[in-house]
Amino acid sequence: MVEAAPEAAPHQEELAWAGPVPQPRAFTPQAGVAAAPPMPSERPVATVSPAVLTPAAPDIDPAPRTRSRIYSHRFSDVKPINFGSSSPRKLAVHGVDVSRWQGDIDWQKLRTQGANFVYIKSTDGGDHLDPMFRKNWRDAKQAGMKRGAYHFFYWCRTAGEQADWFIRNVPREAGALPPVIDVEWNGESSCKRQPSPEKVREKMQVFMDKLERHYGQRPIIYTAPDFYRDNLKGAFLNYPFWLRSVAAHPSKVYPGRRWLFWQYSGSGISHGVDGRIDLNVFHGSEEDWHDWVAKSG
């Protein structure tokens, strides 16, 4: 989900699942996170007050408690990969992620092609809002899709500023999927800073703690192979991960890492969308999906 949009005037900086929301944790460099209950084995899991100018998004009506229909996978791929016996097609619940670059989307048509969930680009940095976010957020819900928002993390802004910006723009809504922090190196960004692994994890923890307090959901970490290798291997063991792995199964690219979502293609094609779209799959059965949605919401 590499984003090329520049950040305006960067500030310099010195260097869930079900259950009650934990309080802020002290950062533990050895593990990347404080001790917490382990994630279920091989099974998917699911503030500091905002600044005056960043009011919390209000709660809105609870989501209905009916299970949404699961549509089978009908996507095509410009660059199909043969994953062999570990093909994502063997998993039951597929979805997509979108941003402004997908333009106007026919959400009803996209859903029937197999997009059972969508993660929608909301924000990056401390002052950029995807211009299609509000429309996509509204229209995806009207089409009956499960949806969540993701934030592209910008390494030249403080974590607190970025959390406040996300909270200001993304509603706290019953039934929404947990928020996502997208962490990766972006060579197209105006920010060329690459903090140390310790600083990367520290900034991520501040951001994720703030979102967890506000939304009552543990954030999901999206990342790519090079960033994971440099910063996240062995860290954040009690957080759900969404892994980009477009040439091999995640078990080969991220050995030992449990994952919740797998982004298996950046070159998908679907009715309802012009151009290419990222394709993703949930790690579990249809029943697992319904259970996780109920707990995480």
N, C-alpha and C positions, 0 to 999 in steps of 0.2 A: 504493500500500500504506500509506496514511495510518493511523496507529495513535493511538487516543485514550487509551490507558491512562496514568494519571499516574505519574510517577517519584517514589519516596519520598525525602525529605530530600536534595535535590540538593546536591552538593558544589560549592563555588565554585572557580573556576580562574582563575589569572592567565593575564591574557593578557600456466592457465597451460598456461600451456600447457606442452608437453613440454620437457624440458631441466632442467639443474641449477637449484636455487633460488638466486636472486641474494642477495647479502648486503645489509644495510641501505644505502640510498642517501641521500646528502645531498639535501635538498630544494632544488629549483631554481625560484624564483618565476616566471621567465619562461615555463617550459614546464609547470610544475606537477609535474614529476617528472624524475629524473635520466635521462641518456641510456641507452637500451637498444635491443636489436634491434627493428626495426619489426614491426608486425603484418602478416600477409600481406594483400596488396591484395584488397579486396572479398571476403575469405574469413573466416569466423568462426574464432575462436581459443579456443581454449579461454578463538626469541623470547627476547626478553628473558625469562628464566625467570619463569613465573607465580609469583604470590605464594604464600606457604605455604598459605593457605586456598583456593587455586584450583589444585589439581593438574591436570596435563594428562590429558585423556581417553585411555585406553589404546587401542593398536591392537587391532583384532579381525581375524577371519579375512578373507583376501583375497577379493575378489569373483570370481565365476566369469567366465571370459573369453569366454563365449558372447554373441552379439549379441542384444539384446532385440527382440521383435517391435514394429513400428511400426504403431499403429492410426490409421486415418483420422479426420479431424475430423468430429464429430457434435454439436458444441455448438450451443445456441441463444443468442440474445442479446435481452435486454429492450429495449435501445436500439441496434439494429443500425446500423452506419455503412456507407455505400457508398464503399469505398476505390478503386473503379474498377479500372483495370488493375494497380494495386499492392496488390490485396487480399491479406491474410495467408492466405486460403484457398489461394492458389497455392503456398504453402510447405508442405513435407512433414511437419514434425515440430512438433506443437502440444503445449502443456502448461499447467499452472495454478500458481498460488501460493495457499497457504492459511494460516490462523491459527485461533485459538480460535473466531472468529466463524463458521466453517463447521460447527462442532459435530462430531457423529459422522459420519464419512465411510465410505461403502461403497467401498473403494478398488478392488476388483476391477471393480465396475460403472463407476466413474469412469475407470479405465484404458481399458476397452473403448470408451468414448465419445470417446477421442482424447487423453487425458492421458498422453502418453508420458514426461513428466517432471513433477516437482513441486518447487517451492521452498517450504519449510516455515518459518514464523516460529518462531524459537528464542528470541531475547532482544532486549531493548532496554535502553538505559542500562547501569547497572552493577549492577543487582540485581533486574531483572524477567525471569522466565522464563515464556514462554507456557505456560499450564497444559495445553495439548493437545500440546505439542511431542513429549514422549517417546512418547506413544501414536501420534501421526501418523508419527513417524520409524520406529517399529517396524512399523506396519501397512502403510505405503507400501512398505517393503522386501519384506514378505511377499507383497504383490500383484505384485511384480516390476517396480516402477516405479523409474526413475532419480530419485534425490532428493538435494537439497542443503538447506542451512539458510541463513536470512538474519537479519541483525541490524539492527534499527532504531536508527540512530545518534541519540544524545541530546546536544544541544549544551551542556548544563550539567554534564556529567561529563567527566573526562579520558579521552583516547583509550586510554591504557594500562589503566585500570580496566575499560573496556568490552571491550577485547580479552581480558583475563584472564577476564572473566565469560563471554564466548562460549566460550573454550577450555575452561572448567570444565564447560560444559553440552553442548557439541556433540562427539560422538565423532570421533576421527581414524580414519576408516574407509576401507579400500580400496574403490574403486568409487563413493564418494560424489562428487557434483558439487562444484565449487569453492565456497567460502563466498562470500556476498554481503553487501556493506555497502549498506544502504538509506539514502540521504541525500536529504532533502527538508525543506522548511519545513512545520511542522505547527501550524496555528492552534489545534488542540484540546489541544496539549501544555501541561503545567504549566510547561515551560521556554519562555520568551519570547525568549531570547537568540538573536540572529542575528549571529554573528561575521563579521569581515571576510573577503573571499574568500581572502586570504593565510592567515589563521588556519584557515579551513575546510579548505583543502588541506593545511595542516600537520598538523592533527589526523587527517584521513583517512589521510595517509601513515603516521603512527605506528601507527594501528590496522591498516592493511593489511600493513605490514611484519611486525608481530607475528604476524598470522594466517598469512602466507606462510611464515615460518620454521617455524611449528608444523605446518601441514597439508601443506607442500610443494606448494601450489597457489596460483597467483596469484588473489587475490580478484576478483570481478566487482562493478562499480559499478552499482547501480540508482539512477535519478534521474528527476525530473519536469521539465517544461519551464521553470518559473520558477526552480527551484533551479539548473538547468543554466545558464541565461542569466546568473544572478547570480554563479556561482562556478566553473563547470567548462568553459566554452567555451575550447577550445584547450589544456586541461590533461589530464594523465594519458593521453597519446597511446599508451602501450604497455600500457594496461589494457583488458580487454574491458568493454563497456558493455551494460547492460540498460535500455532506454529506454521510458518510458511515453509513449504517443502514441495517444490514443483518438479523435481526430477527423481525423487526417491521417497519411500515411506519415511515418516518422521522417526521411526525407531532406528533407522540407519543414519539420519542426519543429526538427531538429538538423542543419542543413546542414553537410556535410563530415565528420560524425562517423560512423565505422564502428561497427557494433553487432553484438552476438552474439545478444541476445534482444530481442524487441519485445512489450511489453504493450499489446495493441490494444483491450482491453475490460475494464471494471470491472463489467460488468453481465451476465456470462455465466450460462447456466443449463445444468445437466447432470444426467443421472441419476446417482445416488450422492451428491448433495449437496443439502441443503435451502437454499433461498435463492440468492443471487447469488455468483459466483466470478470472480476475475480470470482472463482468458485471455491466453496468451502463445504466441509462435512462435519457433522457432530460425531463424537466418539462414543457410540453406543447404539442400542436398539431404539425402536420407536417408543417402547415403554420407558426406557431410560430417559429419553428426551422429555416425555410428559412429566416424569417424576422430577427431573432437574428443573424444568420450567416452573413447576408448582413450588419447589423449594426456593429457587433463586428469586422469584418474584415477590 
